Amino acid sequence: MKTNTDVSKTLASKLSPVALAVAMTVPALSNIAVAQEAEATEEQQFEAITVTATKRPQVIYEVPIAISAFDGDKLAAQGITDLTDVGKFVPNLNVTGFSAGHTSSVNPFIRGIGLQDHLITTDPGVSVYVDGVYLGRQVGQNWSLNNIERIEVLRGPQGTLYGRNSIGGAINIITKEPDQGDVTKVNTEFGTRGRVKADIFVNHGLSETVAFNMNLAFNKRDGLGEFINVPNAEYDVGETEDISGRVSLKWEPSNDFRMVLTADANNGDGGLRPYTVLIDEVGSARYFGGGNGLGVELRNTDVTPEGADIYDNATGTEAVTGVSNEARGLSLTTEWDINDDYTAKVVASQRTSKYKAGLDDDGTVFSLDQFPERGEADQTSIELQLNGYINEYTDFVTGLYYFNEEGSNRQGDDSNFDGGPNLLELDQETTSKAVYVNVRHDLTDELSVSGGIRYTEDEKEASANVFSALGTIFDSNEWDEVTWEFATNYTFDNGMTGYATIQSGYQSGQFPARPYCLIGQFFGAGGFDDIEGAQAAVRANNCFTASDNITATNYEVGIKGRVNDYFDISVAVFNTEFEDLPYQVSRVSEGGFDTANLVVEQTSRGIEADATFNYGNFSMMTSIGYMDVDVEEQDGFNPVAPLTPDLTLAIGPQYTFELDGGDSIRVRADYSYRSEMYGEPTSAPERMTELDSRALVNFDIAYTPANEAYTVALYGRNIFDERYDNARLNTGDYILQILSNDASEFGVRFTTEF
């Protein structure tokens, strides 16, 4: 077993000189804090958030990992309504929304780890949980955050307590549980770009032992462009319309036992996400030279005709103009306090989701490359936990986890490649089982240590049909891994804490998302000249195989806590090493739009800080993250981590004016910045996939009367109308330039509670 000294030496060998310098400032910062503490008043200016990131209630300062936590009511006051907005205020987090042109997807990237794709054979590197339930698919999961209790963003591998697809981090959404209070909240919002939004939240105690709450929400926003060649399109480009609901029933017959049954659903419809296609810049033989199935020479002017706006879309195919998503979920959480020392918990859930989306890749009126797509997934999960205390110095969390998902993706009847029919039938069933234990022990009043271990077994059975003459190709694979964590946490005299953590993470391998390489293998083995022989040869040895285990090891030191009664800070320095990490690389091949896995080794290292200042009526939050990502060279090719900015920054000052009679006006501004990044795993200038930096500014001016009966606010989002690329993809024939759907918006918000 390693001693604390051994752990410190290991950390020192892994962290960069800059990281070590920051780590050495911990004692100095503590001394400054002690001096300031002596002058501080007894009355605290704000309270620390209690989180459950370690599946045990802890004050956020006590958690030995990098975590950003957001109070749900404060999010509502800022006008933050979905995970995309949250992503603008967390260091080293970038949230993209591109999945097959959908407008309601969430693809978070934390510390250089995320997911560029959405098909059933791909898994996210950052997991999203709602009340302890893992969400397997990201299409349609840009959750409405109305009446949320709390959001926690855990950065770095979470391979012990969370495990499932958490090699980059985890996002926990915690909703408000029913209680005995009687309250009704109504929020409405009207703004430019046709914004109409309303939600109602009701909480009511039905008896001394039963309570319920419900939330219904409607959200609509107009588009940014028109489908100029499809006059009968139901929606404009980028238009969104979403309705969602959630009902929870809590039964608590005693102080020792409670059950919460929750059902949720959402339906979303709208227009295809804004994008354009760059053709002239690539100058390929198939597009620019007309060497395609239609014999048509294409130009940028075919995508954006004279007089059209870049946000207009020139497709002539109605099937790709609209997107939709549906999700349904049912969960049951049961907690039983066995005695004063032990609590048993069961979280069981069943979820379904399906969507319709897809792009017209050529972006023109010609039916050349268009891929309308449908997908669905059903998942079942159950987690059994036993938490408690071994003695007054030691507590533990242990559990069993089971997860099963069956899903499919389909392209076919209305899909074309190179002017001819296109086929994609992708199916996969995933079964994951795990057992874990995490123990924390107080060595002294100031020093605690914690450690955990998790064993996981994953099995995937997948099939792909991309060519009818070849038929369906089947494959399966199994993976297992032991992940672990060791951390120390020290509380200084002033209450601030310093921590050092070594943790590992794991993700099972992945099958190719679009294996059109099978078509080339079919013709290479004889093709139609020897159909049976070619079929047998491909089935015996083909490209539809899964990658190896993905593993991550993270070394991290940090300091967090209250410097004085007015100033909170959290600083983390990290070095994370990933092995067998697949990047999704897409290109146009002879058989179709092929997506393969480029397996790399990646090291992400950096520093990040969150700070909050609160003095009287003035407060300000800031976050900053800087990261350097190094990817191992691949046969002379130097990849980069896609959709990963090296610098992230957010600042949010707020001031409350107290008026005569007790009325108040709260004025807030938010600034968020993401530096340049690349839309694919290469920085080669000739690929033209660099995304410019973006700086977004919001404001919110809210008036509340003395009796606090309501709040009315004027808001502005992206007030300088910053237009930016959400993603870029070079296929060799063209560049897909995915535009943001985040234009400026101004409006009024009204909130009341009774």
Secondary structure, DSSP 4 states (H G I P E B T S, - for coil): ---HHHHHHHHHHHS-HHHHHHHHHHHHHHHHHHHHHHHS-SS-SSPPPEE-TTSS-EEGGG-SSEEEEEEHHHHHHHT--SHHHHTTSSTTEEEE--STT-SS--EEEETTB--S--STT---SEEEEETTEE----TT-----TTEEEEEEEES--TTTT-TT-SSEEEEEEEPPP-S--EEEEEEEEETTTEEEEEEEEEEE-SSSEEEEEEEEEEEE--SB-BTT-TT-SS-BT-EEEEEEEEEEEEEEETTEEEEEEEEEEEEEEEPPPEEEE-TTT--TTTTT--STT-----HHHHS-TT--TTSB----GGGTEEEEEEEEEEEEEEEE-SSSEEEEEEEEEEEEEEEEEEETT-SSS-SSEEEEEEEEEEEEEEEEEEEEEETTEEEEEEEEEEEEEEEEEE-TT-EETTEE--EEEEEEEEEEEEEEEEEEESSSSEEEEEEEEEEEEEEEEEEES-TTT--EEEEEEEEEEEEEEEEEEE-TTS-EEEEEEEEEEE-----SB-THHHHHHHHTTGGGGHHHHHHHHHHS-S------EEEEEEEEEEEEEEETTEEEEEEEEEEEEEEEEEEEEEE-SSSEEEEEEEEEEEEEEEEEEEEEEETTEEEEEEEEEEEEEE--BTTB----TT--SEEEEEEEEEEEEPGGG-EEEEEEEEEEE--EESSS---GGG--EEPPEEEEEEEEEEE-TT--EEEEEEEESTT----EEEEEE-SS-EEEEEPS---EEEEEEEEE-
